[in-house]
Amino acid sequence: HYSTKTNSNGCFNKIYAFGDSYTDTGNAQLLDSSKNLKKGQEKPNNGWLLIDFVRDALNISSLPPYKSVNANFSSGVNFAMAGATVFTEEFLSQHKINSTLMWKDGYHSFQTQIEWYNKFVSDIACKGKNNESCKADMENSLFWVGEIGIDDYVRALRSKVSLRWIKDMAMVHTSRLLATLLDSGAKYIVVEGLPPLGCYPFAKSSRHFVKDDMNCNAKINRVTKAHNHDLQDMLEGFRRRKGANVSISYADYFDAYKVITGNLNKFGFEDAFKACCGHHRNKILNFSFKILCGMSGAETCRHPDSYIHWDGIHLTEAMYRQLSEFFLHGNFCKPSFIHLIRVKKG
C-alpha cells in the first residue's frame, strides 16, 4: 500500500484546514465549547491530530486556530471546529436532537467555517491585494478538508432523523465549501472521507445491532460507505469542471482504517475496538455515553499508543500518526498525495 516517499518539505508554506473535532486544534477550546476538555487541553485526544502530522511533514511549524488572539497566520489557519454540524441549531432543536455529547449547548454549523474563511481572506490574507495577486497566494497553499457530518451522525443515532438525510446535507455543505475554496483560488485540495463509524465504540455500544464483515455496526457502516461514495462522485464532478488547473485528492479513511484494524500487530496496536479513556461500565468497549472521557469516573489506560480509539468517539495520536503515513506516503489518497506534490513541483 506504500509508494516511494517524495520530499514534500517546503512544497507548501501555508495550510488552510477545515473540519470537526478530528481536525480542530483549539477553536472549540478557545470558544469554551467543551464539557470535558481540561484547562489548557486543546484537543479531545492524547496528542497530535492527523493535521498536525500533515503540517509537520510539510515543515510548517504551527497552524493556529482561527479564534486565536493575536496569532501569526503566516503559515495558514485552522478553521475546524469541534462539534461542527451540517444542520443548524434550529433544525436540531425542532427534531429534538438534544444529544450534544461532549459539547456544550450552542452549535456551529459548517457554514460558520465558510464565513470565517471569507472574512479571513478579505480582512487579512488578501487585504490590500488585487484579485489576481490574492488568488496567486491561494494557489500556492494546501487546503485540507477533514470529515464533515460525523457529529450529526453520532447525535442522531437515538433520534428519528434519517441518516441518509444527514448524508445528503453533508454533501451540500461539502460542495458549498469546495466551491468557496476554488472560487478564492485554491488549486491543491485534500478531502477526507469518513472512517467506518460503525466500528467505533459509540456505535458498538448499542445492545442490538447487525454485524458486518468487520464485526461492526452494519447499518452505520452502510451509511458511511454511501457517504464516501457520494463524496467521491462529487469530487470527480469538481475535477471535470476545473480540469487540470486543480488537484483534488480523496483521502480514503475507510480503507486505511480497515487495513490497520485488520493487521493490528503489524502496526503496533493491541485492540481494535476498546477505548483507552472511558468508563468500565462496558468492559469490552470501555465506553459509556453517560460518563465520557474527562468526566468524573472515567479512567485512562496506561499505554495509549497501543490503542486505536481514545475516548470511543476520537482516535489516539498513534492512530493518527499511522493514518498520516498512509495518506501522505501511501496509496490511500486518490490521486495520491505524492502525485499532488509532483504536480505542485511541476
N, C-alpha and C positions, 0 to 999 in steps of 0.2 A: 504493500500500500504506500510505499515511500518513493518519492522521486529524488533525484540528486539535489542537494541543497544549493540554492542560489543566494549569493550575498545580497541581502536586502538592506544592509546597513547604509543609511544616508539616502536611500531612494526617495523617501518622503520626509519632509521636515514638519509636516502637520498632519494631525488626525482629527476628524470630527466623528464623534461616536453618539449613537442613539440606542435606545432600548429600555429594558426594565431593570430589575434588581440584579440580573445576571451581568449587567454592564455598568451599572451605576457605581461610581467611585466617591460619592459623597453628597449628591444633591438632596436625597431623602434625609440624610443626617443633618444637613445644613438647614433644611426646612422643618426639622423636628417632626418628621412624619412617621417615625418608627416607634413601636411599643417596646421593643426589646433590644435595640442596639445600645450597648453600654457607652458611657461618656467617652468620646474620642474614637469610638469604633465607627468606621465609615461604611463598611460592607457587611452583609449578613452571611459571612463565611469566615474561615480561619486564615485568610491571607489574600493573595493576589487573585484577581479575576482573569478571565480569558483576555480581555482588552489590555490588561497590564502586561501580559506576556507578549501580545502583539506590539505594544508600544516599546517594550524592551528590545524585541527583535529588530525593530527599526531604529534603535539607538536614540529614541526620544525619551528624554529624562523624566518628563511629567505630562500628565493630561488632566488639568484641573477641571473640576465640575463647574458648570455654568454659573451656579449660585455662589461660587467663591467670592469673597470680598477682596478687592484689590489684587486679584490673581494676574499672573503673567500668562496671557493666552497666545504667546508667540509660537508655541508648539501644538496648538489646537485646543479643542474644547470637548468636554464630555457632557452631552445634553441628556443622557439616560437618566431615568427617574424610577427608582424602586417603587413598585406598586402601581405603575402606569397601566391604564386600562384602555381598551378600544371603545368602551362605552362611557357615556357621560355620567356624572353623579346623579343627574335627574333620572336617567334610564334605569340605573341600578336600584335607586330608591323605589321607582314605580313598579319594578318587577320583584321587589322585596328580596334583593340580593344583598344581605346585610353582612355577609362574611368579609371582614377586612383583613383576616389572618393577622399578620404581624404589623399591619399598618394602621395608623390612627384614622379616624373619620376625616373625610375630605379627600377628594380624588383629583388626580392629574391625568387626563387622557393624553394619548399620543399627539393630539392636536396641540397641546401645550408645548411639546418639544419642537414642533414646526414653527410655532410663534416665537419661541426662544431663539431658534436658529435665524429666522428672518430678522429679528431685532438685532442679533449679534452681527449679522452681515452688514446691516445698514448703519448701525451705531459704532461698530468697532472695526471689523475686518475690512470693510470697503469704504470707510469714512474718508472723504476727500479724494477718492479714486473714481475714474470714469468707468463705465460698464465694461469696457474691453480689458483694462488692467485688473479689475476686480475678478472677472471670470478667469483670467490667466493665473491668478493666485489660487483660485479654487481648483483649477485643472491640475495643479501640482500637489494636491492634498489627497490623502486617503480617507474615504468615508466608510465607516464600519457601522452597519445596522444590525443590532442584536435582535433577540427574539421579540416578537410583537404578538400579544394575545395570551401569554401564559397566565397572567394574573386573572384574566377573565375566565379562562377555562377552570382554574382552581376555585375561584369564588363561586362559580355557577354549578359546581358539582351537586350541591344539595338543593338546587332550585329547579324550576320548570323551564328555564330558558334553554332553548335548543343549542347544543354545542356546535351544530352546523351553522347556525346563525352567527355565533361568535366567530367562526372561521371566515364567513363572508365579510363580516365587519373588519376583521383583521386584515383581509385583503384590501379593503377600501382604504384603511389608514396607511398600509404599507405603500400602496400605489400613490397616494397623495404625498407621502413623504419623499418617495423616489422622484416624483415629478418635480417637487420643490428643489431637491438637490441638483437634479440635472439642469433645471432652468437656471440655477445660480452658477453653473459652470462645472459641476462635478463630472469627472471622467473615470475615476477609479473607485469602484464601489464593491464592497463585500456585504452580502446579506445572509444572515444566519437563518437556517431552517429551525424547526423545533426538535428537541430531543424526544425520545419515546416517553412521554409524560406518564403513560400507563405503568411504567417501571419504577416510578418514584414512590417512596414510602407513603406520601399523602394519598396516592391513587390506590395503592395496595392495602391501605388500612381499612378499606370497606370490608364488611364481613362477607358479602356475597358478590363475586364478580367472575365472569367467564375469563379463563386464562388463554393467552395466545401462545405462539411457539417460543416466546421469550419468558414464559411463566409470569406474564404481566397482565394488567387490566386490558382486555381485548377491545372493549368499547372505546376507551380513551385513546388507545394507540391507533385505532382505525381513524378517528377524527384527526389525530396528529399526522398520520400519513396523508390524509386528504388535504390537510392544511399545506403540507410540504409540496404535494403535487400541484395544487393551485398556485402556490408561490413560485414554483419553477416555471410554470406556464406564463405567469405574469412577467417574470424576469426575461424570459425569451421574447415576449412581446416588446419590452423596452429595448432589447438588443436589436431586434429587427428594425424598429423605428429609428434608433440612433445610429445604427451601422457600426463601422469600425472606429468611429470617433470616441466610443466609450468602452470600458471593460467592466462588466458587471458579473461578479462571481457569486455562486451559491455555495455556502458552507453547509455541507451535509452532516448536520448534528446527529441525526437519527442513526445513520450507518456507522458513524465514528463511535458513538456510544455503544452500539451493538457489538462492534468488533472488540472494544475494550472489555465489556462485561462478559463476552464470550471467551476471553483469554486473560482472566484475572491475574494469574501468577506471572504471566509474561510481562505485564505492565506494573507489577508490584502491589496489586490490591488483593484483599482477602475476602471481601463481602460485596456482593452486587447490589444489595437492597437495603441493608441496615443503615440507619442514620448514626453519625458519630455523636451529635449533640441532640439530646431529646429526653423523653421520659420513658422509663422502663415498663409503663403500663402495658405496652405491646412489646414483649421481649424479643420477638423476631425482627421487628422493624425499628424499635426504639423511637417510636413516633406517636404523638397524640395531638390532635387539634386543640385540645384544652390546655395543654402545657407544652408550649413551643420552646425551642432553644432560646436561652436568655431569660426565661421566666423562672419564677421560684419553683423549685422541684426538678428542674431539668439538670442533667449531668452531661459532661463531655468525656469522650473516650480518650484513652491515653496516647494512642497512635493514629492521629487523623490522616496521616499520609497513606495509611493502608485502607482507607475508606473512600468510596466514590461519593457518597452523599454526606453532606454536612449536617443539615437540620431537617431533612425529609422533603424540602422544597428546593434548596440550593445545593450546589456541588462543592466539594472540597478544593483547596488550592491544588492539590496533587492531581485531581481530575482535570481541572482547567489547564494545568501545565501539559498534560498528555494530549488533550484536545487541541491545544495551540500547536503542538508538534504535527499533529495530523493535518490541521488546516493550513499551516504555513509551509510545511515541508513535505507533505504527503499528497495523496490524490483525493482528498475529501473536500476540496473546493473545486467547483466545476464552472468555468475553466479553473485550472489550478492557480494558487496564489503565485507560484513560481512563474507561470505564464504571464500573469498580471505584471509582475516585476520586470520581466523581459520586455514586455510591451512598453512599460514606463521608461525603461532604459534605452529603448529604440533598437 
